[in-house]
Structure formats: C-alpha cells, structure tokens
Amino acid sequence: MNIPLTILFWAMEAAYCIHCLDEAVAGNGFPNWMSKYSMKSFTAKVHFRGSVILHLFFIVSIIFYEIFGGNWVLLPLCICSFFFGNGFFHVIGTIMSREYCPGMMTSPIAWIIMYFIVRYSLLLGSISKFNLIVFIIVGSFFTIMFIVGPLVRIKRKDAKKI
C-alpha cells in the first residue's frame, strides 16, 4: 500500500487546524495555560499570529513540494515533525502542571499521520537517505527546542511559593 506524501501532508495541515481549535476553546485556552505556567508574556494575539504564520508556511511548503518535488520534501517533513513533537509538549505539560494543557486531546491525530508518513513513505524508500538524515536532524532539533524550552519553565500547580 502506498499513501502519497502530499495527501499525508494535507492531512497533517487539517489536523493542525483541528489542533488550533482545541487550543483555542478547550479549558481556558492554550494562551492562558502558557501564561499561567510557562511564559507570562504569551497572549492570545501572539498565539494567533504564530499559528497563522505556521499554517501559511506549511501550506506554501506543501505546494512547493507538489510543484518542485525532490528536496522540497524537507520543509513539510520538518513541520510534520514539529507537530508530532508538539503533542508530547501538551502531554508532558499536562502532567507537569497537573492541569489540562489545551491541545493534548488532538495530538494523537498528528501522531497517527506521522506513523503513516514513516510507514508508507520513509520505510518504503519514497524519501532519499539524504532527506531522511536531514529530516531526523532538523526535526529532532525543532522538536527538542519547542518542547524543552517552555517545559523547563513550567510551574507546578501545587508548588510552594518561596
């Protein structure tokens, strides 16, 4: 069985749309959760702008891959890797803060799509070894950067104030 990468990339974009809706409406919203537990300066406006920019960048990268092929696969692959890692941020954030981190409920959608990308593209050799290596390095870097950075600053709900 072969699922075209472009279909999987567009599925990931759709999953990210659903994820942003989850972040906006679940609990008190992701921006409120972030400002409470990690970054005081994180606002709904910052979150909205960042999400719009990421959506547009992802859409453009998918279109470039559809038009030009080849190494253009790296941009959407790395963004998919970011969405995959972002789900772990929400799960770990929920555990550390002991309060639901909006976005966690929709994270498994990205994990499933990433499984399909690995199973039906990477393992079948649809992506060159060079692109695979770059994808692993860049994807791992962004995943770690976007998970570890904010999580280091999370304050537990029941932590004693000094």
C-alpha positions, 0 to 999 in steps of 0.5 A: 500500500502506498499513501502519497506524501502530499495527501499525508501532508494535507492531512497533517495541515487539517489536523493542525487546524483541528489542533488550533481549535482545541487550543483555542476553546478547550479549558481556558485556552492554550494562551492562558495555560502558557501564561499561567505556567510557562511564559507570562508574556504569551497572549492570545494575539501572539498565539494567533499570529504564530499559528497563522504564520505556521499554517501559511508556511506549511501550506506554501511548503506543501505546494512547493513540494507538489510543484518542485518535488525532490528536496522540497520534501524537507520543509513539510517533513520538518513541520510534520515533525514539529507537530508530532513533537508538539503533542508530547509538549501538551502531554508532558505539560499536562502532567507537569502542571497537573492541569489540562494543557489545551491541545493534548486531546488532538495530538494523537491525530498528528501522531497517527499521520506521522506513523503513516508518513514513516510507514508508507513513505520513509520505510518504503524508500519514497524519501532519499537517505539524504532527506531522511538524515536531514529530516531526523536532524532538523526535526529532532532539533525543532522538536527538542527546542519547542518542547524543552524550552517552555517545559523547563519553565513550567510551574507546578500547580501545587508548588510552594511559593518561596 
